Amino acid sequence: MMMAVGLLIIRVIVGLLFVGHGAQKLFGWFGGYGPKGTGGWLESIGVKPGVTMAVMAGLMELVGGLLFALGLLTPVGAVLIILTMIGAIKTVHGQNGLWSTANGYEYNLVLLAVAAGVALTGAGAYSLDALLF
């Protein structure tokens, strides 16, 4: 039971934060800049076409986070989160080294590890995967 509760807490917190990041990119919610603003920033760092890539990243975060939080098709949600973090490391944070104090990829790596760990462990008893499958 405690393991199921622990997995639920991890899934819901991490998943909903990814939903929020996706909503920032897609809709400009929660202080985000929407597809045009995010796309312009992506183009400024050499990621083109910026708006298309902003929408793709936003969809991966929103859908991946929602699946992860619900524990529905959890490995699929985890893969979307992992791919998003790999993209963030490759395009933004990797060049700055590991530590987040220098805008490095430390936090991205933690989120990637959490997503991989939950995918490999399973979503737990309090998930839609457990209910449906």
Secondary structure by P-SEA (a helix, b strand, c coil): caaaaaaaaaaaaaaaaaaaaaaaacccccccccaaaaaaaaaaacccaaaaaaaaaaaaaaaaaaaaaaccaaaaaaaaaaaaaaaaaaccccccccccccccaaaaaaaaaaaaaaaaacccccccccccc
